[in-house]
Structures are given as C-alpha cells and as structure tokens.
Amino acid sequence: MSWNLLLWLLALCALLALVVQLLRFLRADGDLTLLWAEWQGRRPEWELTDMVVWVTGASSGIGEELAYQLSKLGVSLVLSSRRVHELERVKRRCLENGNLKGKDILILPLDLTNRSSHEMATKAVLQEFGKIDILVNNGGVSQRSLCVDTSLDVYKELIEVNYLGTVSLTKCVLPHMIERKQGKIVTVTSLLGVISAPLSAGYCASKHALQGFFNTLRIELATYPGIIVSNICPGPVQSNIVKNALTEKVTKTTGSNADQSHKMAASRCVQLMLISMANDLKEVWIADQPFLLMAYLWQYMPTWAWWITDKLGKKRIENFKNGVFKHLKTLVTGSPTG
C-alpha cells in the first residue's frame, strides 16, 4: 500500500468521524461533556442513594419532577415552595410511586423573599435529618415584557426571588457543608444565564448574576474539594414558568397557556440533571436544538451569535407588540425561551 493511499484513507476516516460527530451533535439535548457522562459516567442510583436532598421550587415543573425521580433513588427529601397544598400533592405522589416512607419526606414551606426565615428553615432540616447532602436551588420566577415598559418593581422582585433568595439560602446551608467538608450545591439557572433574549431583561440579569455568584463561590471553595458547586442551565422545558411569568407590572402575570409540545419534557431534563449531580459536573447545558447550538455560538462565536440574535430578536419583539404571544419554539424563530 502506497503512502499516498494510506494518507487518503486516514483523511477519509477523519472526515467520516467528523460527520458522525456532527450528526450526533444535531441530535444532542445536552452539552457534550454531559452526554459523555450519561454514556460513560457514574449512575445516579449508585451515587445519590441515602443522601438528604433539599429541593426548592418543588411544587411544579422541574422541581416537582426532580422530587419524583429522587424518590425512586432512596434519598431523604425536603420539599420547599410557597404553596403548601401543592407540596402535599407532590409528597403523596412520591410515596405512591417512589421507594420512600412518610418519614423520609419533609414538607418545608419557604418563601425565598423572606430571607430572615432561611436560617430557621435550615435548622429545621438539620433537626429532622441531621445533615444536608445536596441543596438544589430551583425556585424562581420568569418575566415577559419590554424593558422600556417594565416597572422597576418587577426587576426588584426578580432579583429578590431568583438571586438574593437563592444566595441567602445557600449561605445558610454552606457553613454546615464546610463543617462536614462535603456536599453539593446545585443551582438551576438557565441558558438565559449564558445567552440573552429580548423580553426577559430582568430574568436574564438575575440568571447571569447567579452564574457569576456560584462560579466565584466554586473558586473560593477550592480548598474543600468535597463541596461541589454545579450550575444547571436548561433551555425551554415543559412547565408553568411562562404562565406564571411577570409582565410589566409585578402584580400581573402572562397567564399564557401556549402549546409546549416543542419543549423538552421535564422528565428528560431531570434525568440529565441527575447525571450531572452524580458526576459532579460544574456546569451543564440542557436543551434541544437549536437552543443548544445557540449556546455554543454565544460561547465560541459571539459575533455570529449577536448577529443572529439581533435579527430574530426583532421578529420576537414585533410579534409581542402585535399581541402574538407564543412561547417560542426557539430563539431562532422569534419566540420566548425561558
């Protein structure tokens, strides 16, 4: 075999490998590190069993689904949100379909904006279970309105709930983890903490703030390798986040019941979250295409990302002004992404 033929074969193999990887990426619903961990990494059922997991925002959406899947892993659960009756519903379903008994689930009402209550809530968890292995910061609220029309009270509420409330609760739990020299702090931010989209200025700001805070906290905790700080960045997921999103007034929500079939199922999002938690990944992106592609463009080709976002953002704003409020299939088609 001549050297030229060998080189041609090697080049062909490299090209085929590139095409295969491209096709895999086009079908991907998570970043490449996360999908590798799903294929070759540690299993949640190996790593998370017997842990005490505190989930905020557990009454609906991602938090609710997380409670259901964790209940099948044999963990002790602390479920928190403002809506106690919804937490009771989630608990009942966990007991019906999971591997837990009533004593394994603590219902702990929590208002993220009432920061003075967070220390007492933390003590209640420690009194009940003796430890907190994983804190999942999932509680939050979204927004759909133009910046120029939006009351400053809306931005204040978004920062109070999404950012300051989350930071406050984390600071209450952190000393316990430092004392034990172990624990996981898992924060559900958003792809809008990595990229940006119109009609969500306050929401994007709060999620970018979370990214900055927890990335810095991770560095400061470098001397405690047993404490893992993870940022989970989902794209559009089937939930009530848009229906409950604030508008230009803090007292008004969108009430949108738009079709969500194009969004990722909460069950798949949580499945990937558990993979991330089991493998101690620092940041993961969870989204179907083309959202995932947009995240990579913002990360590695920001000039192209800005150009695309500007073009599609105009369409989204035009639709919004014309009263065409659909939960966007993609940033790329001109709709909301939260």
C-alpha positions in Angstrom: 0.0 0.0 0.0 1.5 3.4 -1.0 1.8 6.2 1.4 -0.5 8.4 -0.7 -3.3 5.8 -0.4 -2.7 5.4 3.3 -3.0 9.2 3.8 -6.2 9.3 1.7 -7.7 6.6 3.8 -6.8 8.4 7.1 -8.2 11.6 5.7 -11.4 9.8 4.8 -11.7 8.2 8.2 -11.2 11.6 9.8 -13.9 13.1 7.6 -16.3 10.3 8.4 -15.6 10.7 12.1 -16.3 14.4 11.8 -19.6 13.8 10.0 -20.7 11.2 12.7 -19.9 13.7 15.5 -21.8 16.4 13.6 -24.9 14.2 13.3 -24.7 13.3 16.9 -24.5 17.0 17.9 -27.5 17.8 15.8 -29.5 15.2 17.8 -28.0 16.2 21.1 -30.1 17.6 24.0 -27.2 18.4 26.3 -23.6 19.7 26.1 -21.0 17.2 25.0 -19.5 16.7 28.5 -22.9 15.9 30.0 -23.7 13.4 27.2 -20.4 11.7 27.7 -21.1 11.4 31.4 -24.5 9.9 30.6 -22.8 7.3 28.4 -19.7 6.5 30.4 -20.1 8.2 33.8 -21.4 7.3 37.2 -25.0 6.4 37.7 -27.3 8.4 39.9 -28.6 5.2 41.5 -25.0 4.5 42.6 -24.1 7.9 43.8 -27.1 9.6 45.3 -28.8 6.9 47.4 -29.2 7.6 51.1 -28.5 11.3 50.7 -30.6 14.1 52.1 -31.7 16.4 49.2 -33.4 19.8 49.8 -35.3 21.0 46.7 -36.7 24.5 46.4 -39.4 25.3 43.9 -40.6 21.7 44.4 -44.3 22.3 43.8 -44.2 22.3 40.0 -42.1 22.0 36.9 -38.5 20.8 37.1 -38.6 20.8 40.9 -41.7 18.6 41.0 -40.2 16.1 38.5 -36.9 16.1 40.4 -38.8 15.1 43.6 -40.4 12.2 41.7 -37.2 10.8 40.3 -35.2 11.3 43.5 -37.9 9.4 45.4 -37.1 6.3 43.4 -33.4 6.5 44.4 -34.0 6.1 48.1 -33.0 9.6 49.2 -34.5 11.6 52.0 -36.3 14.6 50.6 -37.0 18.1 51.8 -39.6 19.8 49.5 -39.9 23.6 49.7 -42.0 26.2 48.0 -44.7 28.8 49.0 -47.6 26.6 48.0 -48.0 24.0 50.8 -51.0 22.3 49.3 -49.1 21.6 46.1 -46.1 20.3 48.1 -48.5 17.9 49.8 -49.7 16.7 46.4 -46.1 16.1 45.3 -45.4 14.2 48.5 -48.4 11.9 48.0 -47.2 11.0 44.5 -43.7 10.4 45.7 -45.0 8.0 48.3 -47.2 6.3 45.8 -44.6 5.8 43.0 -41.3 6.0 44.8 -39.3 4.0 47.4 -39.8 6.3 50.3 -41.9 6.3 53.5 -43.7 9.3 55.0 -40.8 9.9 57.5 -38.4 10.3 54.5 -40.1 13.4 53.1 -40.2 16.7 54.9 -42.6 19.4 53.7 -41.0 22.7 54.5 -42.8 25.9 53.3 -40.4 28.5 52.2 -40.6 32.0 50.7 -37.3 32.9 49.0 -38.0 36.6 49.5 -38.4 36.2 53.3 -34.6 35.9 53.9 -35.0 36.2 57.7 -36.7 32.8 57.7 -33.9 30.9 55.9 -31.7 30.2 58.9 -34.7 28.7 60.8 -35.6 26.6 57.8 -32.1 25.3 57.6 -32.1 24.4 61.3 -35.4 22.6 60.8 -33.9 20.4 58.1 -30.9 19.6 60.2 -33.1 18.8 63.2 -35.2 16.4 61.0 -32.4 14.6 59.1 -29.1 15.6 60.8 -27.4 16.6 57.6 -27.9 18.2 54.1 -26.0 16.4 51.4 -27.5 18.3 48.4 -29.2 21.7 48.1 -31.0 22.1 44.8 -31.7 25.8 44.3 -34.6 25.6 41.8 -37.1 28.2 43.0 -37.6 31.2 40.8 -39.8 33.3 38.6 -39.6 34.5 34.9 -40.6 37.6 33.0 -42.0 38.6 29.6 -42.1 42.3 28.9 -40.2 45.1 27.2 -37.6 46.8 29.2 -38.9 50.3 28.5 -42.4 49.4 29.7 -41.4 47.4 32.8 -41.7 48.7 36.3 -38.6 48.7 38.5 -40.6 46.7 41.0 -40.6 43.8 38.5 -36.8 43.8 38.4 -36.6 44.1 42.2 -38.9 41.1 42.5 -36.8 39.0 40.1 -33.6 39.9 41.9 -35.2 39.2 45.3 -36.5 35.8 44.3 -34.1 34.4 41.7 -30.8 35.9 43.0 -30.9 37.2 46.6 -33.2 34.5 47.9 -31.1 31.8 46.4 -27.9 33.3 47.7 -29.4 33.7 51.2 -30.4 30.1 51.4 -27.1 28.9 50.1 -25.2 31.0 52.7 -27.4 29.4 55.5 -26.6 25.8 54.3 -22.9 26.5 53.4 -21.5 26.5 57.0 -22.9 23.0 57.6 -21.3 21.7 54.4 -18.0 23.4 55.3 -18.1 21.8 58.7 -18.6 18.3 57.1 -16.2 19.2 54.3 -18.7 17.7 51.8 -21.9 18.5 50.0 -23.4 19.5 46.7 -24.9 22.9 45.8 -26.9 22.6 42.6 -28.4 25.7 41.2 -30.9 25.7 38.3 -30.0 28.8 36.4 -31.0 28.9 32.7 -29.5 29.1 29.2 -30.5 32.7 29.6 -27.8 32.9 32.2 -25.4 32.1 29.4 -27.0 33.9 26.5 -29.6 36.7 26.3 -33.0 37.2 24.7 -35.4 40.1 24.4 -38.5 40.5 26.7 -36.5 38.9 29.5 -34.1 41.6 30.6 -34.7 41.2 34.4 -34.8 37.4 34.2 -31.6 37.3 32.2 -29.9 39.7 34.7 -30.9 37.5 37.6 -29.7 34.4 36.0 -26.4 36.0 34.9 -26.0 37.1 38.5 -26.4 33.5 39.7 -23.8 32.3 37.2 -21.4 34.9 38.5 -22.0 34.2 42.1 -21.8 30.5 42.0 -18.8 30.4 39.7 -17.0 32.6 42.2 -18.2 30.6 45.1 -16.8 27.4 43.5 -13.3 29.1 43.3 -13.5 30.2 46.9 -14.3 26.6 48.0 -11.3 25.1 46.1 -9.8 24.2 49.5 -12.9 22.0 50.1 -12.8 19.5 47.2 -15.7 17.6 48.7 -18.1 20.5 48.2 -19.3 20.6 44.6 -20.9 23.7 43.1 -22.9 22.9 40.0 -24.8 25.2 37.6 -27.6 23.7 35.6 -28.6 25.7 32.5 -31.8 24.4 30.9 -33.4 25.7 27.8 -37.2 25.6 27.3 -38.7 22.9 29.4 -42.4 21.9 29.8 -43.6 23.7 32.9 -45.7 26.7 34.1 -42.8 29.1 34.1 -44.2 31.2 31.2 -47.7 31.1 32.5 -46.5 32.5 35.9 -44.0 34.9 34.4 -44.2 38.5 35.5 -45.1 41.2 32.9 -44.6 44.9 33.0 -46.3 45.0 36.4 -45.3 43.0 39.5 -49.0 42.2 40.1 -49.6 40.8 36.6 -48.5 37.5 35.1 -48.8 36.4 31.5 -51.3 33.6 32.1 -50.2 32.1 28.9 -51.4 28.5 28.1 -49.5 28.2 24.8 -48.6 24.8 23.4 -45.5 23.3 24.9 -45.1 20.2 22.8 -41.9 21.7 21.2 -40.2 22.0 24.6 -38.1 19.4 26.3 -40.1 17.1 28.7 -39.3 17.8 32.4 -38.6 14.1 32.9 -35.7 14.2 30.4 -34.3 17.5 31.8 -34.3 16.0 35.3 -32.7 12.8 34.1 -29.8 14.8 32.7 -29.7 16.9 35.9 -29.3 13.7 38.0 -26.4 12.6 35.7 -24.7 15.9 36.3 -25.2 15.6 40.1 -23.8 12.0 40.1 -20.7 13.0 38.1 -20.1 16.4 39.9 -20.1 18.4 36.7 -19.6 22.1 37.3 -21.9 23.5 34.6 -24.2 21.8 32.2 -26.4 22.9 29.3 -29.6 21.0 28.8 -31.6 21.9 25.7 -32.8 20.6 22.4 -31.6 22.0 19.1 -31.4 24.8 18.0 -31.2 26.2 21.6 -28.1 24.2 22.3 -26.4 25.4 19.1 -27.2 29.0 20.1 -25.4 28.4 23.5 -22.3 27.1 21.7 -22.4 30.1 19.3 -22.6 32.5 22.2 -19.7 30.8 23.9 -17.3 30.3 20.9 -18.6 32.6 18.1 -20.2 35.6 19.9 -20.1 37.9 16.8 -22.2 35.4 14.9 -24.5 34.9 17.9 -25.1 38.6 18.2 -26.0 38.9 14.5 -28.5 36.0 14.7 -30.0 37.2 18.0 -30.4 40.8 16.6 -32.2 39.5 13.5 -34.5 37.1 15.3 -35.0 39.4 18.3 -36.6 42.0 16.1 -39.2 39.4 15.0 -39.9 38.3 18.5 -40.4 41.9 19.7 -42.7 42.6 16.7 -44.8 39.6 17.5 -45.0 40.7 21.1 -46.1 44.2 20.2 -48.7 42.7 17.8 -50.1 40.6 20.6 -48.8 37.3 19.1 -47.6 35.8 22.4 -46.5 32.3 21.8 -43.9 30.5 23.8 -41.3 30.4 21.2 -40.2 27.2 19.7 -36.7 28.7 19.6 -34.9 31.9 19.9 -34.3 31.3 16.3 -37.9 31.5 15.3 -38.6 34.6 17.3 -40.2 33.4 20.5 -39.5 33.4 24.3 -37.0 30.9 25.6 -37.3 30.8 29.4 
